[in-house]
């Protein structure tokens, strides 16, 4: 109530001043009204800061929880302040990172408030040079991110002895700052409290006369869009293609990798986590191409393909490309017999994916399609670094993303190996085979050659021998993973250095 009583008359003053500025004023009258308007805006800013800080102190600020487009939120803050930067001839830019989630659940208004405050300060205290905004995301769980923002300027900088008090309420570096630049000294304190409420923190690095970089983090849940109509745009496409693609893949690592590769090639895709979702998606709309994982829960790729061939006329059927970690001839034959058109072995290479997509575009214009068999080289090495380099290329050289994929593998692999061991002990063949196949696919995706080959050999052996003779093979997998950990950690350092 108090905020309404204070803000309403201020809005009246400012609104009236703006109306007067658009009327026929003399030059002298215009100067006077501009003073009223700018003074009113400055006073309203002070009032807003004080009211916000009072709410925070009283614990009266409740954050919203709603899905929103993260990039749009950042760009909105940047665009709002672009005119100020242009007036000072300062370059203002947002560096879009490939691994940023498209949509998150949180409070867009308060995030925008933090960004506007920090970007506005950076512009205010910079006379020459640039203000650069960047954001990166670190995946902590399958859908939980820590998002780190950085606002870097080439401004006046901050003395080292003043850094510790910078985020205290009513704090300024010195009194001359207040006289020259204005402000209450509350903006940073408010922003820090808000980002802490969002599960993050705020800090600054600065050199006097060289500039400052303000950092802050928030934690947020990514919006799960798989059921309705997800489109992933975490990489700016090289060029846009109209091919409608459905990616049928149940594992989050492989989903992310395939979507990033597709975006790198200029495509978008919807996601289905299993065959049931594939069929539901096809009933909703028509697709030109399905990238179909062969082994999925509920309804696997083979059975799904057979149902598509039975339920849709040939002219309405999408082209189906098999995605599988199995490279045996029998696997390929099963896919083709089920009605799939082509076959890609995990880890999928960018050039191979491009070739298949190119053929699919040709098919849509009634040009001939020639089947190409994808070959996979085998190696006894623990890791094939070329696989990770291909991923880095696919993510437009996002080294952080590669490190996060490795971290996610370290999270998932032990659980899969435990499932393999437990299902073997319990004689649960179905669970055993699925866990081995999933581990094989994940291992192939990050270039863990030896472990991939061992999983592949177990898959073949279980069909021929059953579970009874596989105890030694499972011990080999456990040993191979232990050996892989050190090698993969060393490889990770090539991308992040730690």
N, C-alpha and C positions, 0 to 999 in steps of 0.2 A: 504494500500500500504506500509506504513512504517513497519508494522509488518512483511510483506513478506520480505522486504529488510533486516530486522534484523535477522529473523529466518533462512533464506536460508543459509547464510554462516555458522551459528552455526550447522545446520543439516549436512552440508558438513564436518565440523570438526569432529563431533561425528560419522557420518557414516564411514568416513575414518578410524577413530580410531578403530571402531568395526571390520572393514575388516582386519586391521593390527593384531588385537588380534586373529583372526582366521587363521593367516598365521604362517609360521615357524620362530618365533622370539626366540632370546636367552633370558635367564632369565632376564638379565639387560634391554634388549630392551622392554620386556613385562612389566616390572615395570614402565618404562617411559611412554609407551603408555596407561597403566591403569590410570596413573596420568592425562594424556591429556583427556582421556575419562571421568573420574569422574569429572574433573574440567569443562569440556564442558557441562556435564549434569547439574551440579550445576549452571553454568552461564545461561543455557537455561531456567532453572526453574525460576531464578531471572527475566530474560527478559520476560517470559510469565506472571509472576505476575504483573510486571510493565505495560505491554501492556494491560492486562485485566483490571487493576485498572484505567488506562487512559480511556479505553472505557466506563467503568461504570461512571466515573466522567463526561464524555462528553455525557452521555445518549445514547451511540451508541450500547449498547448491546440489541439485541432484542431476547427475549426468543422464542424458538420453541413451537409449540402446536401440539403434535402428540401422538397417543396412544402407550404405551409401557408397558412391563411387569415389575412391580415395584420390585418384588422379584429378578428378573434377574439383574436388575440395581444395587440393593444393593449387591447381591452376586458377581457381576462383580467387584465392588470396593474392596470388601473384598478379593477376589481371587488375585487381582492385587498386594495387599500388603502382601499376606500370606508369601511370601518368606522372607520379611524383619522381620516379626514376628518370623518365624522359626529360622532365623539366630540369633536372640536375645533370643531364647528359651522362648518366650512369647506366651501364649495361645490367639488365636484370634478366636472369635466366633460371629455368627449372631443368635440372638434369634428370631425365626419366630413366630409372633403372629397370632392367629386364625382370628382376625377381620380385617386383612390387605386386602384391595381390591386387586384383582388379577392384573388388568390392570387399568392404569389411563391415563389421557391426560395431557401432560406437556412437559418439556424439559429434556430428559434423560441425555443429555451430561452435562448440568449445574448441575443437581442433583448429578451425578456421581462425578463431580469436587468438590462439597462441601464435599461429603462423603470421597473422597480420601484425601482431605486436612485435615479433622478432624481425620480420622483414622490414617493417616500418622503421624500427630502430636502426637497422643496418643501413637503410637509405638515408635516414636522418644524419647519421654520423659518418657518412662517406661523401667526400667532395669530389673524388676522382677515382675512376676504376670501375669496379663491378660488385654486384651482389649475386651470389650463386646459391640456389636452393637445391638440395638433393635429398633423396630418401631411399633407404635400403631396408629390406625385410629379411628377418632371420626366422626360419621355421623351427618352432620349439616342439610342436606336435603336428598331427596330420592337418589341423586347421587353425592352429594357434600361432600367431606371429608376434615377434617383437619388431616394431618398426622404428627405425632410427632416422631422425631428421637432422640436417645440418644446414645452417644459414651462415654463409661465409662472406665477409666483406673486406674491402681494402681501405677501411676507414681509419679513424684516429687511434684506434687501439685503446687498451685499458692498462694502467699501471699494475704491476704484479701485486703490490701491497693493497690494492683495492678490490681484487677479484673475490676475496672471501666474503665481503659484505655486499656484493653486487645484487644478490637476490633477496636482501632484507627489505622490508617494507619502508617506503619513503626514502630509499637510498639513491643517491646520485654519486658519481665519481668525485665531483667537487661542485661547489656552488656556482661556478662559472658555467657549468653544463646546463643547470637549470635556467640561468639567465639567457644563455645563447640559444638553447634548443627547446626549452620548455619541458613540461611533463611533471608528473607527481612523484616519480620514483616507485610507483606501485605496479607498473606494467609487468616487469620481470617477476616480481613476487607473486602476482596473480597467475602468470603463465606457469611458473614453477609449481604452484599448488595444484593447478588444473592438470598438468601432466602427471603429477604424483597420484591424483585421483584416478587417472587413466592407467595406473599400474606402471608408470615410468619414472624418469628422473630427468634433470636438466643440469647442464654444466657448460662452461665456457673455456676456450683457449684463446689467448690474445697476446699480441706483441705491440708495444707502444709505437705509434706512427707506422705500423705495418698492417694492422687490421685484426679482426676478431672472427672466430667461428663459434657460434652458439649451437649446442647440440641438445636434443631432447629425444626421449623415447616414449612410446606408448605400447601397451599390449592390446591386441585385438584379435577377434575371431574372424577368419575369412568366411565370406558368404558362400554357402554350399549351394551351387546352382545346377547340380547334375540332373535333378528330376525334371525341372521345367524346361529351361532352355538356356544352358550355359554357353557363353562364348568367352574365350580367354583371349585377352589382348595385351598380354604382358610384354610383348615385343612388338615394336612398330614394324608392320609388314614391309618387305621390300617392294611388293606390288600386290594388289588385291585380286583374288581369283573368286569367281562366282560358284565354284564347285561346292555343293553342300555335302559336308562330311560328318559322319557319326563315328566317334571313337568308342569302341566297346572294350573296356579294360577295367579290371577290378582293383588293380594295385595303384596307390597314390603316387609312388615314385614314377612308375611307367606312364601314368596319366600325365604328369607334369612334363616329363621328357618329350613325349609325343606331341603334346600341345605346343611346347616351345619350338620344336622342329617344324611343325606345321606353320606356325606363325612366322618363323624365319623365312619360309618359302612363300609366304603371302597368303596363307589359308587360315580359316577359322574352323572350329569343330565343336559339336555338341558331345557330351559325355553320356555313356550308359555304363553302369557298373556291372551289368550281367545281361544274359540273354532276354530275360523277362522285360527289362527296361528297353532293350533294343526293339522288341516287337511293339511295345507301347509307343515308342518314338515313331516307328514307321506308320502306325495307325494315325498319329497326329499329323504328320507331314511327310513329304517325299524327300528322299536323300539320293544323291548321285553315287555315293561311295560309303562303304562301311569298312573301317579298319578293325578287324575282329580278332580279339584275343581268343585262342582256341580253348584254354581252360579257364572258365569263370564259374562262380558259385551259382546255384539255383538252376541255370540253364546254360550249358557250355556253348562254345562257338560252333561246334559241329552240329549239334542239335538245333541251334538257332538258325543256322544257314539252311538246314533241311526244311524247317518250318517256313522260312521265307520263300524258298523255292516252291513249296506246296501252296502257300497262301497268296502269293502275288503273281500276276501274269508277267511274262518275260519282259514286256515293254515297260512295266512299272517297277521292276526289280532293280535295286541298287547293285552296283558292282561290289563284290566282297573280297577283301584282301586279308589273308590269314596273318596274324601276328603270333608267333610262338617261340618259346625257348628251345623247343625240340627241333633238331636238325636232321633226324634220320629220314631216309627215303620213305619209310612207311608213313611218317607224319605228313609228308608232302602229299602222298597219294590219298590219304584219308581226307585231307582238305579239298583236294580237287574232286574226289568222288562225291563229297557232300555238296558240291556246287560252287565252291570258292573259285575266283578267277586267277588269283596270284598268291604269292607266298613270300613273307618277309621274316627273316630269322632275327631274333633279339641277340645282341643289341642292334637295333635298326640304324643303319648308316644314313646320313642326310642325303647323299647322292642317290642311294637306292630308293629312298622314299620319294625323292623328286622324280625319279624315272617312273615309278608306279603312278604317281599323281598325274604326270604328263600323259601317260597312256590312258588314264581315266578321262582326261579332258578330251583326248582324241576320240575315245569311244563315244562320248556324248555328242560328238558331231558326226557320228556314223563312219568314222575312219577305222581302218583295220587295227586290231590290237594283237600284238604278238607276245605270248607268254615268255617271261624271262625268269630263269631259275636263279635264285639268290644263293650264293655260296658263302660259307663261313669258314674262315681259316681257323685252325686249332693251334694251340700253343701250350706248352707245359709251364710257361711262366706264371707267376702268381697274378700279375697284373699286366694288362696291355694298355700302356699310357695313351695309345692312339685313340682308344674309345673315349677317354676323358677329354682329349683334345677335340674330338668331334663334337662332344657335348658343349664344350666351351665355344666352338664356332656356332653351334646351333643356338646358343643363348647370347650371341653377339658379344663374346669375350667377357661374360660375367663370371669372374673368378669366384666371387662370393657364392654364386648359385652352385657351382661345382662343389665347393666345400660343404654346402648345406645338403646336397644330394648324398655326399659321403657320410655326413653326420646322420642323415635319415636312414641310410643303410645300416649304420652301426646300431641304431635304435631297433630296427626291424629284424635283422638277421639273427640275433640271439633268441628272440621269441620263436622264429621259424625253426631254428635248430632244436629248441626245447620241444616244440610240437612234433618234430620228426622223431626225437628220442622217445617221447611219451607215447605217441601212436604206435611206434614199433613195439614197445613194451606191452601195450594193450592189445596188439594184433589188429589195430584199426587201419586196414589197408587204404581205404578211401582218403582218410585224413592224412595219412602218411604220404600218399602220392601227390595230393594237392600241396602240402607244405614243401615237399621236395621240388615240385614244379615252380612254385612261387619263388623259392630261394634261388633256383636256377635262373629264372627271369631277372630277378633283382641283381644277382651277381653278374650276369651278362651285361646288364645295363651300365654298370660302373667299371666294366673291364676286368672283373675277377675271373680270369681265364681258367685257372686250375680248379677252383671250386665249381665253376659252371660245368666243366667237363665231368667232374665227379658226380654232380647231381644228375647230369644227363645219363651217365653210366648206370646209376642206381635206378633211374626211371625205366631203363631198358631191362635191367636185371629183375625188377619186381614183377614185370609182366611175364618173364620167363621162369622165375624161380619162386615167386612169392616172398613173404617177409622173413621166413625162417632163417635164411642164409645171409641176411643183410646186416647183422650186428657189426661185423668188422668194417663194412662199408660206411656205416654211420659214424663209427669212431674216426674213420679217415676224413669225413666231412668236418667233424668237430676239430680235428687237428689242423685241417686246411684253413679253417676260419681263424684259429689262433695264429697261424703263420701269416695269414692275410692281414690281420689287424695292424701289425707294425709296418708292413709294406704299404698299406693303404694310407696310414697316418703320414708316412714320409711323402707319399704322392700328394696328399692334401696340402702339405707345406708348400708345394710348388704353386698353389693357387692363393693361399692366404698368408703364408710365411709363419704361421704359428700352429 
